[in-house]
Every structure is written in structure tokens, then in C-alpha cells.
Amino acid sequence: MNINDTNSPVLDEEQFSNKITEETHDSDSNEGTEVKKTSAKRPRKNAVKVEIETSKANKIKIEEFHPLNDETLVPEELRELDDPDEFLPEDHHAIKNELDLSSLSKDELVSFFQKILNEKPVEAIKNEVESVKINYYKKHKTEIEKQKKEFVDAGGKFEEFELPEDTSEINLKELIRKYKELKAELSQKIEKEREENLKIKQRIIEEIKDLVNGNDSLNETYNKFKDLQAKWKSVGPVPPQYVNDLYENYNHNVEKFYDLIKISKELRDLDLKKNLELKIKLSEKAEELLMEPSIIKAFRLLQDYHNQWREIGPVPHDKRTETWERFKLATSKINKAHQEYFEKEKETQIKNLDVKTGLCEKAEEILNSEILNIKDWEEKSQAIIDLQTLWRTIGFAPKKDNNRIYERFHSACDEFFKKKREFFGKIKEEQNNNLKLKLDLCMQAEALKDSNDWRKTTDELIQLQRKWKETGPVPRKHSDQVWKRFRAACDTFFNNKTAFYSTIDVTYEDNLKLKINLVEEIENFILAEDMEQNFTTLKEFQRKWSEIGFVPLQKKEEISNRYRKAVDQLFDKLKLDDSKRRLIKFKSKVDSISSAPKSENILRRDREKFITHLKKLESDIQLWENNIGFFAKSKNAEAMIKDVQSKIDEAKEEIKVLEEKIRLIDNMSKD
């Protein structure tokens, strides 16, 4: 017979007295590791601050932290800060079922949110609310990225993009506000209920005290005691800070009651045996938690098992230590794993803080650097955007630092783009003036494009081209259009000039014979042992070739290719470094086409190609040099740095060659 069983038969006073023994009723009500919160409220979501008390002299504290989660798409101000499970019944602490709302549109998600807010209790919709927010902001982000791409593809600047007003997002935020208000109201209601439960249980304890001091018959006293026990179990939870003292007081007075009435040993043994069975089952369930993949879930269930353990009551004296040690061992292992998990997460967050601090310093360095022209602004803007991209790949910093470090980085980025807008605002008027000047140059070139005065018009167009280069940039949306207009006028004249001179063939045949003889001489030339002499002879060949005039148009490409092939073969035989050989070959090429029709167009296109390649190399060098800074803390950093440095050195050599080629073309244009 279990003394805690409300269905036990009621004994009359004589029967009850005959079963009284002198054995005192031992209690193990103080057994167990008390797992308790440090405040009346549960901690915030993604943050745990608990105190695990294995004894009064041994306390382990785990600091607050923010584990990484899948909610980083949701704006920080809309993320769930308070634990949404704070006031839910225990059966709500099971594993959360995933809710698939990915097929709904943004407006449908908002409507779904409105519906569950109207139709369901606030404590039952946490998973659905979180799923709505995550799915909404996934779609929201996709739309923003699409709008940004369309804006940039249309000619806009990435950093000038402004988000349009989104009515659905405003409605979503209003629903989130209402949801939080309802949760706050529920929180207050639950707190009041717990305070009332505390008062009820305190009154029950006082009534048990009165039973001990009362004058009723044993049978009547026993029935009252059972009623008070049933009432105690039916009362809900109390504020956590009063749990230990309350249960200690309750068990103490129960002990006094048992001492008073001296329950028969048979009844007591049955009761203790049943308690033992229940506690063994709890120990087995606690041991099963060691196999649970989620330490958070295991720790939460462990708290529930401790509450059940405390409610069960004492076990046989000879089994008390053994039973408790088994349950305590499983508890200790879970607590240790729980602590190690959070310590590891804390270390990760500290590393994240170090990386984010470095990004802040780089952003502030860029912000405080001197930026004087558009090219510098473009390079620095890309550097800031790269830092922002990298920032988004890094997880949370420790909670106490997370908002501060974010504000520092965000402030530096905002201040940079503010300065950039101010800079471009100042040059906007200058660009509009440049546009007027270039439109005037277009009209002058169009007035000359049909001229037959080849020499004079050529000089005038060259002067116009120089003025064009000297004129600064124009607004981007007009740049291609005005350039194509100016170039079309210049090309029309020079194409007409080329067509005219292509028909002149008076001395071309003689020039062809001279060039054929010169090529044959180059082909038959035997290198001397003196490399300097060979080099001088080779330059003499190039000089003679440049002095010979035009050849018939139909033979020009053939003889030019033959000449370049012969010269290249001689260069290959000379012991020159690769850069010098390439420059000499290029000079030979420039000399060979300088007198050809459309030579200016050919050289101009080559020059533009070289400049484009040079800028790309400069950009690559800057990126590689930045990467070296990031590699410094990586494993195998020395090998990676060496490889990147090799690329940088090769690119710098290539830049020198390109600059020399551009200089040769510029000198040819001046001549």
C-alpha cells in the first residue's frame, strides 16, 4: 500500500493504531542535483545562463552567449530575444516540428501570420511565427537582390540603390509588435498565477502543520493529509526562486507528520518500493539522454526529470545512496557536455569578435584615407563592399559585444558612402560642363568628316582628339553615346582618307622591291659573335624598313608578315630577356604598321587594350596584397603567401612591359 495513493483503503482508528511502529519515516527529499534558473524568467532565446548546483559548495556558472542559428536573414530588431517557450506547459518543450511555408508568397505569409494570431493562443504559435519570419525574409532578400541587379544593369551605382517602401513588411512588423504585446501580457498573467500558486502551497504547508498539532482521530487526520497531498500535486508551478525552500519546508512537515502517526512498516515499505521503481525508471531515462544528439534538448529534459525526482519521495534506506548516485552520474555527464558545448560556442564567438574587429579597423582605415579622384573612389568602394560581404559570412560575436561591434562597422561604412555621395555631388556639375564641351567637339568633328583636304583636316582632327582626351569625364549615362558620336565622325574622315590613298600606286612597286630586298637580306643575315653588333644591325634593318614608303595594298600584308617573321627569328636567336625581346618585337610591329592605312586606328585600339589589361593587373595586385593580410593567421600561411607574392611579382613585370608599349604608341602619335 502506498501512502501517497489516494485510492488506499481508509483504516478505522483501532486498525490504524495496531500498525503503528517505532520506525521513523526517513526522507530523501533533499536528494538530487538541483537544476535551477538564476532568475524568475527563462533566459533569452539562443542564450543560456544557468547555475548547476551539485552541492552547496560546488557551483558552475555558464555565461550567456549567442549560438549560431538559421535566423540571420531576419533583421536583428525583429529576431526573437525572449525565450518563446518561457511560459509554455512542459509538453511544449518537445522537439519542434518544422513548418514548411516556403511555397507561400510574402503577402500570403503575412495573411497566415494574421490568421494564427487571431485563431490560436500566443503560447502555441512560436514555431509558426519563426517560420513566417524566416521564409518572409528569404523572399524579401531575393527580391532586394533582384531589384539591385536590375538597378545596376540599368546603369545605376550599387551603393546608390534605395529600397522601395514595402507595405507587406510594414504589416509584418505590426503583427510582430502585436505578437510581442500578447506574449508580454501572457508573461504577466503566468507570473501572477505562479505567485498565487505559491500562496496556495504555503497555505497547504500550514494546514499540514495544523494536522500535526490537531486533536482529530488518526483516521480523520490521515484522510485530511491525503487530501492535502492531492491538492499540493494539483497546484501549478511557483516562481523558480522559491522552489527549493518551498519543497524543503513541505518535505520537512511531511516528515513530521509521518513521525507523528508512525505509519506501519508494511505500508511504508510498499510506498518506498514504489518510489524506488519510479526513481530507477527516471535514472534509465536520464542515461538515455546521453545518446541524445541535441545537448540543449537533453539538458531541458533533464530539468524535467529532476522535478519528477523531487516529487516522488523517499526510497528504502539501503537503496537511497545507490539510486541517487546512479541518477547523479548521468546528470553530471549531461551537465558537463552542456557546459563544454557552450564553452566551445563562446570560444567561436570570441574568434568572430576578433575577425570583426579587424574588419572594422580596415573599414575605418579606408574611411580615413585620402581619396582624390573617381578611380580611387571606385577602388575604395569595392574594398568596402568586399568587407561587407565577408562580414556577412561571420557568425555572432559574444552578446555583450555583438551590437557594439556591428554599430562600429555599420557606422564606418555609412560614413564612407556619405563622403562618397558628397564627392560625386561636387563633380556632377563639372561632368555636365564636360558633356557640353564634348558635344561641341562632336559638332566640330562632324563638320570636318567629309573634307578632302587630307593633311590640314588630319591635323585638325588630331587636335580635336587631344582636346577630347584633355576634357574630363561626363555623366555615365551619356558617356558611350557621346564617345560613339565623336569616334564615328573621326572614323568617317580617316576611312575616306585611307580609301583615297589606297588608289595611289606610283612608287609603290619600287617600294615593294626595296622591301623584298631588305627582307631577303634579313633572312640571309648571319649573326656575329658580338651581340651588341648584332643588335645594332637589327635596329638598322628596322630603320631602313621604316624609311621605305607604301607598297601596293594587295601586297602589304604579305610583305609585312614576311618582314616580321624574319625579324622575330633574329630576335629569338639573340640572348635577350623575355621583357626586352617583347618590347623590341613590339617596336618592330609599330614601325611596320606606322605607314599603313588606318594605322592610327590600329594603334589606338592596341593602346586601349593595353590600358584595360594594365588596370586589371593593378586590381589583381591590390586583391592579392589584401589576401596576404588575411593569410597571416592561416595554417600553411608561408606557402600561400609565397605563391601569391610570385603572382604579384609577375604582374608587376607585365605592367612595366605594358607601360613601355603604351609609351611607344604615344610617341608614335606625337610624331
Helices and strands as residue ranges (DSSP letters): H 13-18, E 34-37, E 50-55, E 58-61, G 76-78, G 90-93, H 106-119, G 122-124, H 126-153, G 158-160, H 167-213, H 218-234, G 240-242, H 243-261, H 265-288, G 289-291, H 295-312, H 317-368, H 374-392, H 399-448, H 454-470, H 476-502, H 508-523, H 531-547, H 553-573, H 578-593, H 599-631, H 637-670
